[in-house]
Amino acid sequence: MLFFFSTLLVIYALTWTANLLLISSIILSSQLHTPMYFFLGNLSVVDISFSTVTVPKLLSCILRGGTSISFLGCFLQMYFFVLLGTNESLLLSVMAFDRYLAVCIPLRYVSLMNDKVMLMMNFSCWMASSLNSLVHTYILSQLKYCEDRLIHHFFCDVTSLIKLSCSSTTLAELLIYAEGSIPIIIPFLLILISYVLIALTIVKIKTSSSRSKAFSSCSSHLMVISLFYGTVTFIYIRPPSNYSSQYDRLVSMAYTIITPMLNAFIYSLRNQNVKQAMKKLIVRCFSPS
């Protein structure tokens, strides 16, 4: 348990450190004041928050030896988990659209992706995420729950709360699955369409250096998309007969604890502009005044 606690604490600390360093670099470096990095900074905020929804409570349970959470606390955890998960899905699709404009329509990119559009898209992501999470919370709050409230998970998610209900959950599951699939499937389709168009554009570029530059601007985002949708698909988009609590917990740890840390490292290590901005920030912080 001590090893697990220490490992979890280190990962959580790295998540905060890497993402805060990324956010600070974007804010302080004028070179990074572009739509791409604006959305990247927002992704870092979501990743920090996403990790904070589950990890501190898990660390507290390990440290104190308790495994309880209040009913209200469980619903709040579920609400913010759905909100932030939905927001990340929408934000990744917005970032894919941004890359589409930059690669496929470069001459009109600045006018199409201006400050007003950026803010409206980011605001829309948060509003849609909040609405989606409220719908989930309302549906689950209408169910009746048994005396036995043992959750076979390390946090309160939608499937965990459904399993605790004593009443019929068929309608609730259908509503949640139908409504909950929209902010996952539609953004994924938009991402897929964006990258098909980007790939077709890159193929038409004559010089290899220009092709490499266009692809490198998208490669980090593609890796983050693969991490997020790979784990989400395993958990939520599969037949009920394939559900296994043990595997669910392992995969859930990947996208709630490890992925928020990896996202920052992927963008930090693979993006030259971010690396240079981070180096300048670190030198500025540690150099004698």
N, C-alpha and C positions, 0 to 999 in steps of 0.2 A: 504493500500500500504506500509506503514511503517513496519507493521508486516511481510509482504511478503519479503520486501527488507532485513530486519534484519535476517529473517530465511535463506534466500538464501545466505547472506553474511557469516553467521555462518557455513553453510554446506560447502561453498567453502573454508573457512579458515580451517575447519576440514579435508577436502580432501587434501589440501596442507600439513597440519601438519602431519596427519597420514601417508601419502605416503612418505613424506620426511624422517620421522622418520624410516619408514620401509627400505627405500633405504640406509640411513646412517648406520643402524644396519647391513645390509647385507654387506656393504663395509668394515666396521670397525671390524666386528667379523669374525675371521678366520674360526670359526666353520660353518659359513654359506657360505663359498666359495665352493659351490657345484653347479652342473647344475640346480637343482630344484630352488635354491634361486637366481641364475643368471637370470633365466627366470621370476621369481617373481619380481625381481628388475626392469626388463624391463616392466613388466605389470604395475607397479606403475608409471613409467615414462609415459606410454601411458595413464593411468587414469588421471594423472595431466593434461596432454596436452589435452585430450578429454574434460575434464571439462572446461579448459581455452578457448577452441574454442567458447563456447556459453555463459558461465556465466558472464564474465566481460562486454560483450556488453549488456546483459539483465539487469545487475545491473546499467549500465550507462543510459539505457533507462528509468528505473524506477526512478533513482535519478534526471535526467534532465527533465523528462516528455516527451521526444521525442521518436518517434517510427521508425525513418528512418535509412536506411543503404544504402551506395552507391552500385551501380551495381557491381563494381569490388570487393568491400568488401563482398557482398553477395556470389559471386562466390568463393572467397578465403575461406570464412567460410565453404561453401559446400565442397570445395576441401579437406580441412584439416579434416572436419567431416567424410567424406567417407574414407580418408586415415587412420585415427586413429581407426575408427570403424572396418575396414577391418583388420587392424593390430592386434587388440585385438582378433578377431575371429581366425586368423591364430596362434597367440601366445598361445591361449588356447588349440588349437589342438597340438601344439608342446609340451606344458606342459603335456598333456595327454599321448603323445608318450614317454616322459621322465619317467612318472610314470609307463608306461607299461614295459619299459626296467628295471626299478628299482625293480619292483615286480615280473615280469615274467622271466627275464634273469639277476638275481642279480650278478652272477659270471662274466659275461661279461660286466656289466654296465659301469665300469670305462673305459674300452677300447673302447666301442661303443660310449659313450657320453663324448668324450674328449673335450678339449678346442677348437680345430679346428672345430669340428662338431657343438659345441654350437654357436660359432661365425658365422659359415656359415648358420645355421638355423635361427638365429636372423636377419642376413643380408638379407636372402631370404624373410623373413616376411616383412621387410621394402620395399624391391624392388617390391614385388608382390603387396603390398598395394599402393605404389606410382603409379604403372602402372594401377591398377584398378581405382584409383581416377582420373588419367589423362584421361582415356577412358570416364568416366562419365562426366568430365568437358568438353571434346571436343564435345561429343554428344549434351550436353545441350547448348553449345555456338553456335551451328549451328541453333538453333531454333530462330524464330522471337517472340519478346515479345510485349505485348500490352502496351498502354499508362497507363492503370490502373494496377499498380504494387503493389497492396496490398497483403501482405503475411499473411495468417491466421495461423500464427505459431510464436513461439518466437525465431526461428532461420531459416536460409536458408538451407533446405535440398533438396534432389533430387525431391521428390514429390511436394514440394512447388514451385520450379522453373518450373516444367512441367505444373502446373496449371496456371502459368502466361502467358504461350505461346499462341499466336494467331494462329500459324500455326498448321498443323496436327501433333500430337504427337504420333500417333500409332506406327510408326517405331521406334521412339526414346524410347518409353516405352518398346517395345519388346526387343530392343538391351540392354537397361539398365537392364531389368528384367533378361534376359538370361545371360548377362555377370556378373551382380551384384549378381546373385544367387550362382555363382561358389565359391566365397570366404566365403560364409555362409554355403551352403549345404555340400560341400566337407569336410571342417574342422569338421563340426558336425558329418558326417559319420565316419571320422577318430577317433573322440573322442568316438563315440558310439562303434566302433570296439575295440578300446583300452581298454575301460572299461568292455566290455563283456569278453575279454581275461583276464583282471585283476581279474574280479569276479570269473571266472573259476579257476584261479590259487589260489585265496584266499580260495575257498571252499576246495581245496585239501590239504591245510596246516593243519597239525594234531593238533598242540597246539593252544589253544584259545588266548594266549598272543601274539603269532606270527601273528595270523589272525587279532587281534585287532590293532596291530602295523602297519600291511600292509594297513588296511582299513583307519586308522587315517591319514596316509600319503597322502591319496587321498580325504578325506572328505571335506577339505576346498576348494579344486579345484572343486569338484562336486557342491558345493554351489554357487561358482562364475559362473560356467557354466550355472546353472539353472537361475540365475539372468539375465545374458547376453542374452542367447538364448530365454528365456521366453518373454522378452520385445521386442527383435528384431523380433521374430516370429509374435507377435501381431501386430506390425507396418507394416512389409514389406511382410510377407508371409501369405496372406489371400485374399479372393475374393474382388474385387473393390467395390462391393455393400455393404460391411461391413465397409467401411471407414467412420469415424466420426471425424471431426476436433477437437471437444472438447476432446474426449477420446484419440486421437492421441497426443494432447498436454500434457495430464496428464501422459501417458505412456512414452512419449519422455523425460519428466522431470525425470522420474524414472531412465532411463538408461544413460542420459547425465549428470545428476546432482547428484542423490543419489547413484547410483551404483558405480561410481568411489570412493566415500567415503567409502561405505560398503565393497568393496573388501579389502581395507587395514585393516579394523577392523576385518574382517573374518579371514584373515591370521594371524593378530597380536594376537587375542584372542584365537584362536583354535590351534596354533602351539607353543609348549613348547620351542623349540629352538629360535624362533623369540621373544617370550616373555622374555626369559632370556637375549638375546642380547639387547633388548630394555631397560630392567631394568638397565643393565650395562652402556648403553649409557647415560641414564637419570641421573644416579648416577654420572657418570664422568662429565657431563655438569654442574650439580648443586652443586657438592661437592666442598668445598673450596680448592684452590690449595696450 
